[in-house]
């Protein structure tokens, strides 16, 4: 089954990107025994932190716990000129194209021992540099693709005409200075991908509301999170209780992985539902607005094809009442049909026949 979420971590060189990648993937591996796998040195798959999964696993005495999954791709540090092949340019850009959402790491710390590629940190300038490289790469892609698309459009196909119009509009917008555009069907354009920002800050600024507001204003309306890569590294080997205590000592509510996944889900319009039993407790990622059969299809295509009904209760009701039996007796276990729109935290058993 495809992973629910693939996040490309991008940024200029020396912004703390790889330190954060290592901390995030380590954290996901060690928190509550979530699974972890390394596909390549720069790719890590980790479990999404979700307390609900652990609570249900204890309630059902599950033999196996499977959280929703997130895949991180640490993409080589960017320098100006990447779109023309400078540094690891083309490899960098090819890797981003495969990701569903971009997490743009921006240096907001002042450490003089860490060289900045242009001499001094300037978050606004650095953001513009990366976005310009993505836009230039897309201009090159569109210039190569548009003549062929226009030729196909001359054949009279409405679909081909629509795609050619989309591409021409996107090219015009980028050439006029736009950094973010609408997707063009069939072209995996970088400037059309959803993006959010992760500011790597000094420890003493993490709880500075004025500084955070200044940085958030640079990227609004896009969302952002605030971390310190060194603190994330220190937490990577900690158990959950120890991590909470550590965060509280700095006045911080969430670790980097939890913040990042929450914002990524929000940016992409994703949510989770849960299945639970003795064999396993499992969290599954779906789009907000997905129907019960579509959610069933995430588990297995046969579940969607032969969908009959879904037995559903809310996570909150189940935990409050303590068992499925108590939920049924309280009249809070529902049988839903094919038009039911799934809600975040639904606990589900699908009925199907193939």
N, C-alpha and C positions, 0 to 999 in steps of 0.2 A: 504493500500500500504506500502511496506517495506521502511524504512528510507534509504536515500541515503548514509549515512555515520555513522559508529559507531566507535568511537575512545576510546581505552582503555588507561587511564592515569596511567602509572606505574612509580615506582622509589623506592629508599630506604625510610625508615622511616625518618621523619623530614627534608624532602627536600623542603617542602612548597607545596606539591602536592594537599592536600585537600583545602588549602587556595586558590590555583589557580583554582581548580574545582569550588569552591563556587563563586569566582569572575567571572569566565567564564560563568557559568550558570545564575547568576544574571544579568550579562551584556546582555546576549542574551534575557533575559526576558523583560528587560526594554527598550532596544534600539528600538525606533519606534514601540512599541507595538507588537513586535514579540511574538508568542505564546511560552509558557514554560510549561513543565509538569514534575512532579517528579514521576517516577515509583517506585523507591526504594530510600532510603536515599542517596545511592551512585550513582544514575543514573539521569541524566538530559537531556532533549531534548530542544534544543534551535534553533531559526531561524538563518540561515547563514546571516551575515551582507552583504547586496547587495543593493547598492544605486539605481540600475536600477529598482528594484521592486517598491521602493517608488516613483520614477519618473513616471513610467508607471501608477501606481495606481492613482496618481494625474491627469495625462493626461486623463485617461479613467473615472475618478471619480468613481473608483471601490468601491463596497459595502464591499468587503473583500480583505485582503492582506495576501497571504500565501507564505512565503519565503521557500527556500529549507531548509531541516532539517538536523541537526547533533545531534547525541546522544553521550554524554560523559559518560564513566563509570569510576568512581574513584575507582581504585583497591587498596585494603589494602596495606599499606607500606611493602615493602619487606625487609627481612633480609637474610643474608647468611644462607643457609640450607633450604630455602623455598621448593626446589624441593623434600626434604625429609620430608616435613610436618612441618618444624619449623615455628613458628609464625602462621600466617593464611595460610601457604603455599599452600595446595591443593585448597582451596577456591580461593585464589589469581590466581592460574594458570588456574582454570576452567573458571573464569570470562574473562581472556584475550583471551581464545580460541574463544570466541563468537565475538570478535572485528575484524573489517576489517583492522585496522591499529593501531600500538602502538605509543603513544606519551610518550617518556621516559623523565621524569622530572629529571634534574640533579642539585644538589646544587652547585652553584658557588659563593654564598654569604658567608661572614665571621662571621656574628653575633654570638658572643660567648655566648649569652643568649639562643641560640637554640642549644641543644645538638646534636652532630653528633654521630651516632651509633658506629663509630669506633674511635672516638676521635677528628678527624679533617677532614675538607672537602678536598677531592682530586678527582676532576671530572673524571680523567682517571681511577683511581682505582674503583670508585663507578660505573662507566659504566660497567667495566669488571665484577664486582660482580653480577650485575643484568643479564647481558648477559650470564654469566656462569650458573646461576640458571635456565634460560630458556633452555639453551643447555642441562643441566643435566636432566631436566624434559622431554625433547624430547628423550634423549637417553633411558630413562626408558620406554617411550611410544613405541619407536621402538623395544626395546628388547622384549616387551610383544607382539607386533603385528607381527613382522617379521616371527616367526615360522609358524603362521597360514597363512600368505600371501604366504610363500614358499610352504606350503602344497597345497594351491589352485593352485599355478603355476604349480605344478607337474601334475595337471589334464589336462594340454595342452592348456588352454585358453591363447591366446596372451595378452589379457588385464591383466589377473592375473599375467602373467610373467613380463609384463612391470611394474606393480605396485610393485612387489617384488624386481625387479632390482632398481627401484627408492628408495625404502625403505632401501635396503642394502647399496646403495651409500650414502644416507643421514646419515645413522648410522656410516659408515666409516669416513665420513667427520667430524662429530661431535666428534667422538672418537679421531680424529687427531687434534682437537683444533679449528675447524671452528666454528664461532659464527652465521653465516648466511648461510642458505642452500636453495635449490630450493624446492618448495612444493612437497609433496607426495600425490597423489590422495587418498581421503578417510581418510586421517589423518590430523587433524587440528594442524600442528606443529607450535610451538611458534617461533622458529628460522627462519621459512619460511615466517613469516608475515612482510609486509612492516613496517619500523620504521623510525621515525624522532625524533629529540631531542629538548627539551625545557630547556634552561639554565636559572635558577632562580638566577639573579645577584643582586649585590648591586646597589642602585640607581645611584651612581656616576660612575659606570662602564658601564651603559647601552649604552652610546654613545662613549665609549672608543674603537675605531676601532682596535687597536692593541690587546686588550684583547679578543674582539669578534673573531678576526681572529685566535687567539690561540685556543679558544674553538671550533670553526668551524673545525679546522684542526684535532682535536681529533676524530671527527665523520665522516669526509669526506670519501666517496662521498655522504653519507646520508645528508639530509638537517637538518637545525636547526633554531630555533627562540630564541630570547632573551627577557626576561621579568623580572619584579620585582613584586613579589606576593603582596607586600604591596600597591604599586601603582595601581595594577589591582583591589585590594579590594576597594581602595578609589574611583575608577572610576565606580564601579558597579552600583551605584544609579544615575549616571549623565545622563542628556539628551545628545544627539549627539553633539550639538554645544558646550556645556560645556566641553564635553570629548575631542573634537578636540583642544580647547583652552588649556586645562590641559596638553595634550600630547605635544603641541607646546612649552609650558613653560619648558619642560624637553628635548626638541630637538628630540622628538620621532615622527615617522610618523604614526605608526599603533598601535592599542591596541592589547592585547594578543589574543583575540578571532579572530580578523581579520587575524592576522599573522598565527595563528594555522590552521584555515580553509583553507587559501590560500595554505599553505605548504602541508596540508593533501590532498587537491584536486590534487595538483601537483604530490605528491608521488603516488597517486592511479590512476592518469591519468583520472581525472573527469572534467566535465565542466557543465555549466547550460544553459538551454534554457528557454524561457519565453512564457507564454500565458497571454493575457490581454483582458479585456472587462469590461462592467459595473458591471457584477455579481462579478467577482474577477480577481485580477492579481496574478499570481502564478509562482514561479520559480521551475524548476524541475532539478534533478541531473541525468546525464547520463555519460557513458564512452566516452572519446574522441574516435572518429572513429565510433560512433553509427550512423546507418542510420535513415532516417525519420520514417519508420515503427517501428523500435526499440524504438525510442523516443516516438512515439505515444503509444506504449505498456506500457510505464512507467505511463501514465495517466490512461489507462484502456486497458485490453487485447483485448476488442472488437475493439478498435481503431486500433490496430495492425492487428488483424484478417481481418477486413474489410477495410483496408487502401486503399484509392483511390489516394489521392494527399495531398500535404502540401502547403499552402499559406505562404510564408516566406518573411520577410524583416529583415534587420539588426537593432538592437537596436539603433545604432548610426544614421542611416538614419531616423528612425522614430522620434527620439528626435530632430534631426536637422531640419526636415521638419514640425514637429508639429502635423501630423495626418496621419491616414492610407490613406485618400483621396489624400493628397499631395504626399504621397509615390507612390501611383498608377499613379498619373498624371506625376510623374517624371520617370515612367517606372522602378521603383526599387522594386516593389512587384512581387515576382517570384512564379510560380507554379512548384513545384518540385515533382519528382516521387520516386519510392521505392529505387532507388540506391543513392539518395542524402545523402551525409555525413554531419551530423549536425555540425554547427559551434557555438562556445561559443557566447552567446548573441543573437542567432536567436530568433525572435519573430514570433510565429507560430499559424496558425489555421489549424487543420487537417480535411480533408474531408474523410468520411468513410461510409461504408454501410454494415450492418450485416443482 
